């Protein structure tokens, strides 16, 4: 029942599948003290949302040499922002020991997801419990054969065969 509830919503299923795969890929994943950091790092590196809702420019500006006029529609690409080399050391590397967690997986400011604290707690509890109860959890297929789903606005694992 726990797993059924955990995976009921697609975004939870995608995120929790990605988090589980991440834990299985890192030898230090058995260190339960790394769970909160790993949850944050995975949100940064492979969060379930790839873009944010459209925004409207409130003034004329230039961004990375591109002119944006007042009223233009801008669609933030979260996956790109979360891998910004000006914000993160080695942004293309997944590091569950990373201590800087300024990612935009849940948005920011007035656009911040109201469920962000709950999602973090759910991730922490779910994976601490999973790792405690199934300490020998491992992938039962090669990592490359894990099935992923990609849409314009989301991404995640659709099937994660494991053994324990």
Backbone torsions as a table, in degrees:
resi	resn	phi	psi	omega
1	UNK	NA	-40.8	-179.9
2	UNK	-55.6	-48.4	-178.4
3	UNK	-66.2	-39.1	179.2
4	UNK	-60.7	-43.8	178.3
5	UNK	-67.9	-40.2	-179.1
6	UNK	-61.0	-34.2	-173.0
7	UNK	-106.7	14.5	-174.8
8	UNK	-64.2	-46.0	-178.2
9	UNK	-90.6	141.2	-177.5
10	UNK	-56.2	-43.0	-178.1
11	UNK	-65.1	-35.1	175.8
12	UNK	-68.5	-43.5	-179.8
13	UNK	-60.3	-46.0	-179.7
14	UNK	-62.6	-49.4	-177.2
15	UNK	-65.2	-46.6	-178.0
16	UNK	-67.3	-34.8	174.5
17	UNK	-64.0	-43.3	178.4
18	UNK	-64.2	-41.7	179.1
19	UNK	-64.7	-42.4	179.2
20	UNK	-61.7	-45.2	178.6
21	UNK	-60.8	-40.8	178.9
22	UNK	-60.7	-47.1	178.8
23	UNK	-60.8	-39.8	-178.5
24	UNK	-69.8	-21.6	-177.0
25	UNK	-87.6	-14.1	-176.5
26	UNK	-111.4	125.2	178.9
27	UNK	-59.8	-34.8	-178.2
28	UNK	-78.3	3.3	-178.2
29	UNK	-63.5	-21.1	179.2
30	UNK	-71.5	-11.2	177.0
31	UNK	-79.4	101.5	-175.2
32	UNK	-61.8	-21.4	178.9
33	UNK	-67.9	-17.1	179.6
34	UNK	-86.1	-6.9	-176.0
35	UNK	-56.2	-51.9	-179.0
36	UNK	-59.6	-41.7	178.2
37	UNK	-65.3	-40.1	179.5
38	UNK	-65.9	-38.8	177.2
39	UNK	-60.4	-47.8	179.8
40	UNK	-63.8	-42.7	-178.9
41	UNK	-65.5	-38.8	178.9
42	UNK	-69.6	-36.5	174.6
43	UNK	-58.9	-41.0	177.8
44	UNK	-67.6	-49.5	-170.2
45	UNK	-79.3	-39.5	-173.2
46	UNK	-144.7	43.7	-179.6
47	UNK	-61.5	159.5	-175.9
48	UNK	-68.5	-29.3	179.3
49	UNK	-95.0	130.6	-179.9
50	UNK	-99.7	-24.8	176.7
51	UNK	-134.0	160.0	174.3
52	UNK	-102.1	169.4	177.1
53	UNK	-63.7	159.4	-177.8
54	UNK	-62.7	145.9	175.6
55	UNK	-121.9	158.2	178.0
56	UNK	-116.2	129.7	179.3
57	UNK	-64.2	132.2	-179.3
58	UNK	-93.5	-6.2	178.0
59	UNK	-159.3	162.3	174.5
60	UNK	-70.1	139.0	177.3
61	UNK	-159.6	167.8	172.9
62	UNK	-115.3	133.6	179.4
63	UNK	-130.0	115.5	-177.7
64	UNK	53.1	40.7	177.5
65	UNK	81.2	-2.2	-178.8
66	UNK	-99.7	126.7	178.2
67	UNK	-75.9	130.3	175.4
68	UNK	-123.5	123.7	-177.7
69	UNK	-94.2	153.6	176.5
70	UNK	-53.4	130.4	179.9
71	UNK	94.0	-15.1	177.4
72	UNK	-62.7	146.6	175.5
73	UNK	-86.2	132.4	177.8
74	UNK	-123.8	132.0	177.1
75	UNK	-112.8	107.1	-179.7
76	UNK	-66.4	131.5	177.0
77	UNK	-98.6	100.9	-174.5
78	UNK	-62.4	-39.4	-178.2
79	UNK	-60.5	-38.5	177.9
80	UNK	-71.1	-45.8	-180.0
81	UNK	-60.7	-36.2	-178.4
82	UNK	-77.2	-2.1	176.0
83	UNK	-122.3	29.3	-179.0
84	UNK	-74.1	120.7	-178.1
85	UNK	-67.9	-16.3	175.3
86	UNK	-78.9	-14.3	-179.5
87	UNK	-108.0	-29.6	-172.3
88	UNK	-130.6	134.7	172.1
89	UNK	-72.9	131.2	-178.4
90	UNK	48.2	62.7	-173.7
91	UNK	-65.5	-22.1	-179.7
92	UNK	-86.6	3.4	-179.6
93	UNK	-108.3	130.9	175.9
94	UNK	-82.7	119.8	-176.1
95	UNK	-134.2	101.5	-175.7
96	UNK	-72.7	-2.5	174.6
97	UNK	-99.9	2.6	-180.0
98	UNK	-58.3	138.7	-177.7
99	UNK	-107.7	-12.0	178.4
100	UNK	-95.8	120.1	-174.4
101	UNK	-124.9	55.4	179.5
102	UNK	-92.7	42.0	-177.2
103	UNK	-80.3	168.7	-179.7
104	UNK	-112.8	24.1	-176.9
105	UNK	-57.0	-30.9	179.8
106	UNK	-108.4	14.4	-177.0
107	UNK	82.9	-164.2	-178.1
108	UNK	-157.8	154.5	175.9
109	UNK	60.0	-134.7	-178.2
110	UNK	-68.8	-13.3	179.2
111	UNK	-97.5	8.2	-179.2
112	UNK	-66.3	134.9	178.8
113	UNK	-64.4	127.5	179.7
114	UNK	-66.8	-23.4	-178.8
115	UNK	-88.7	4.0	-176.8
116	UNK	-55.9	-49.1	179.4
117	UNK	-60.9	-40.0	178.9
118	UNK	-64.5	-43.3	179.7
119	UNK	-60.8	-40.8	179.0
120	UNK	-64.2	-46.6	-180.0
121	UNK	-63.2	-43.3	178.7
122	UNK	-59.5	-44.4	178.7
123	UNK	-62.0	-45.9	179.1
124	UNK	-59.9	-50.0	-177.4
125	UNK	-66.5	-46.1	-176.9
126	UNK	-59.2	-45.8	-174.5
127	UNK	-83.8	-28.0	171.7
128	UNK	-63.4	-45.4	179.6
129	UNK	-64.0	-46.2	-179.4
130	UNK	-60.0	-45.8	-178.4
131	UNK	-69.8	-32.4	176.7
132	UNK	-69.9	-42.5	-175.6
133	UNK	-80.3	-27.9	-178.8
134	UNK	-127.8	69.3	-175.5
135	UNK	-64.0	-19.4	179.7
136	UNK	-100.1	17.7	179.8
137	UNK	-58.2	133.2	-179.7
138	UNK	-153.6	159.1	174.8
139	UNK	-66.9	141.3	176.7
140	UNK	-104.9	6.1	175.8
141	UNK	-135.6	161.9	174.7
142	UNK	-61.2	143.6	-178.8
143	UNK	-52.1	-36.7	-177.2
144	UNK	-67.3	-19.9	-177.3
145	UNK	-95.9	6.0	176.5
146	UNK	-68.2	132.8	-175.9
147	UNK	-82.8	128.8	178.2
148	UNK	-115.7	156.2	174.0
149	UNK	-124.4	133.8	178.7
150	UNK	-127.5	131.2	171.5
151	UNK	-126.4	179.3	179.3
152	UNK	-59.5	-35.9	-173.4
153	UNK	-112.5	-6.2	-178.5
154	UNK	-147.7	166.5	178.1
155	UNK	-152.7	156.0	175.8
156	UNK	169.5	171.0	-179.4
157	UNK	-81.6	134.0	179.4
158	UNK	-101.5	-20.5	179.4
159	UNK	-150.0	131.0	-177.6
160	UNK	-136.9	85.5	179.9
161	UNK	-69.0	124.1	180.0
162	UNK	-130.2	161.8	174.2
163	UNK	-130.8	159.6	177.8
164	UNK	-154.7	NA	NA
